[in-house]
Amino acid sequence: MSFLTNVIPLSMTSNKYGVAVVKNLSHLAAELSAVAEEVSLRAADGTANALFGANDVIIDSEEILVGSGNAITRAQNGTSGAIHKSGAMVRLKDGQTIATLTFTGAEAITGIWVSGNAPGSYQLKFDSDYGPMKFTGAMGQEIFLPFSGITPEAGQEITVLAWTNQASMNAWAYVTR
């Protein structure tokens, strides 16, 4: 019985299938030089603008602003222009929020489980800091993001972010205490 009371779903209150995530991840179709002003994605759906709109994207650790069509503005938010190899991951900066948990200062958690019905990438954001990105290799594969029983401070917020290179997926997250 304690298992059920200690597992808290973060994303399934309004949708029993989780949170819908539309394609927000692609890959470079060709190497991108450190000063290039256009990007070419491997996506079958065409231009960068069609996939990301006018938003910040991340390639490796460089933030880039996508403008009209394939036009880009490099080295955003204090990052530096760099060479990016063909096939490098291109993702929308903040991904899709699957869940947010704001702590009272009394809860201790051991981790967060994340999954989706398609291959996906997941990352935790602690207030404004980002944790490492984790990937699922197959549909339904779960990832456990451990915490070693920490007790976050009152008001601290953890957000679970997700990306997919599929047309769409449903993703969900659970906290274990």
C-alpha positions in Angstrom: 0.0 0.0 0.0 2.8 2.5 0.7 3.9 2.2 -2.9 0.7 3.8 -4.1 0.8 6.6 -1.6 4.5 7.3 -2.2 4.2 7.6 -6.0 2.8 10.9 -7.1 1.8 11.5 -10.7 2.9 14.9 -11.9 1.3 15.1 -15.3 -1.8 12.9 -15.5 -4.5 15.0 -13.7 -6.1 16.3 -16.9 -5.0 13.7 -19.4 -4.8 10.0 -18.5 -2.3 9.6 -21.4 0.2 12.2 -20.2 1.2 15.5 -21.7 1.3 15.8 -25.5 4.7 16.7 -26.9 5.0 17.7 -30.6 8.2 17.4 -32.6 10.7 19.8 -31.0 14.0 18.0 -31.8 15.9 17.4 -35.0 19.4 16.9 -36.3 21.8 18.9 -38.6 21.7 17.7 -42.2 25.3 19.1 -42.8 28.1 20.5 -40.7 27.5 24.0 -39.4 30.6 26.3 -39.4 31.2 28.7 -36.5 30.0 31.7 -38.5 27.2 30.1 -40.7 24.1 32.2 -41.0 21.7 29.5 -42.1 20.9 26.0 -40.7 19.9 22.9 -42.6 18.1 20.2 -40.6 17.8 16.6 -41.4 14.0 16.8 -40.7 11.8 15.5 -43.5 9.4 18.4 -42.9 11.7 21.1 -44.4 13.0 24.3 -43.0 14.1 25.2 -39.5 11.4 27.8 -39.3 8.7 25.2 -40.1 9.9 23.1 -37.2 10.9 25.6 -34.5 9.4 29.0 -35.5 11.3 32.1 -34.2 12.7 30.6 -31.0 16.0 29.8 -29.3 17.3 26.4 -30.2 20.4 24.6 -28.7 23.0 22.8 -30.8 25.5 21.1 -28.6 25.9 23.9 -26.0 25.4 26.9 -28.3 22.1 28.8 -28.2 20.9 30.0 -31.6 17.9 32.1 -32.6 16.0 30.7 -35.6 14.5 33.5 -37.7 12.7 33.3 -41.1 13.2 30.2 -43.2 16.6 28.8 -42.4 18.2 32.2 -41.2 19.8 32.0 -37.8 21.5 34.4 -35.3 24.4 32.7 -33.6 25.8 32.8 -30.0 22.7 33.8 -28.1 22.5 34.3 -24.3 26.3 34.4 -23.7 27.1 31.3 -25.7 29.8 31.2 -28.4 29.6 30.3 -32.1 31.1 26.9 -32.7 31.4 24.3 -35.4 28.7 21.6 -35.2 29.1 18.3 -37.0 26.5 16.9 -39.4 23.9 14.9 -37.3 24.3 17.1 -34.2 21.1 17.4 -32.2 19.1 20.6 -32.6 16.4 21.1 -30.0 14.0 23.8 -28.9 15.7 25.4 -25.9 13.1 24.7 -23.2 11.3 21.7 -24.6 7.8 20.9 -23.5 7.0 21.1 -19.9 5.6 17.8 -18.7 5.4 18.5 -15.0 6.2 21.2 -12.4 6.5 20.5 -8.7 6.9 23.4 -6.2 8.1 22.2 -2.8 7.0 23.3 0.7 10.3 22.5 2.3 9.0 19.4 4.2 9.0 16.9 1.3 11.9 14.5 0.7 12.0 12.8 -2.7 14.1 9.9 -4.0 13.6 10.6 -7.6 11.4 11.2 -10.7 10.4 8.6 -13.2 9.8 9.8 -16.8 8.5 8.0 -19.9 6.5 8.4 -23.1 4.8 6.5 -25.8 7.6 7.3 -28.3 11.4 7.8 -28.0 12.2 11.0 -26.1 14.7 13.1 -24.3 14.1 14.4 -20.8 15.8 17.0 -18.6 15.1 18.4 -15.1 15.2 22.1 -14.5 15.8 23.2 -10.9 14.6 26.8 -10.7 16.9 28.2 -13.5 19.5 25.4 -13.5 19.4 22.5 -15.9 20.3 18.9 -15.1 21.8 16.4 -17.6 19.7 15.3 -20.5 18.6 11.6 -20.5 17.3 9.7 -23.6 14.9 6.8 -24.1 15.8 4.5 -26.9 12.4 3.0 -27.4 8.7 3.5 -27.0 7.7 3.1 -23.3 11.2 2.9 -21.9 11.3 4.6 -18.5 14.1 6.7 -17.0 14.7 7.2 -13.3 16.3 10.5 -12.3 17.5 9.9 -8.7 17.8 12.5 -5.9 19.3 10.6 -3.0 16.4 11.6 -0.7 17.0 15.3 -0.8 14.5 17.8 0.8 14.2 20.8 -1.5 13.8 24.2 0.1 10.3 25.8 0.3 9.4 27.4 -3.0 12.1 25.5 -5.0 10.6 24.4 -8.3 11.5 21.3 -10.3 10.3 21.2 -13.9 10.4 18.1 -16.1 11.1 18.9 -19.8 10.7 16.6 -22.8 11.8 16.5 -26.5 11.0 14.1 -29.3 12.0 13.8 -32.9 8.7 12.0 -33.6 5.6 13.8 -34.9 4.2 13.6 -31.4 4.3 11.6 -28.2 2.5 11.6 -24.8 4.9 11.9 -21.9 4.4 11.6 -18.1 6.4 11.9 -14.9 6.1 10.4 -11.3 7.8 11.5 -8.1 8.8 8.8 -5.6 9.1 9.8 -2.0 
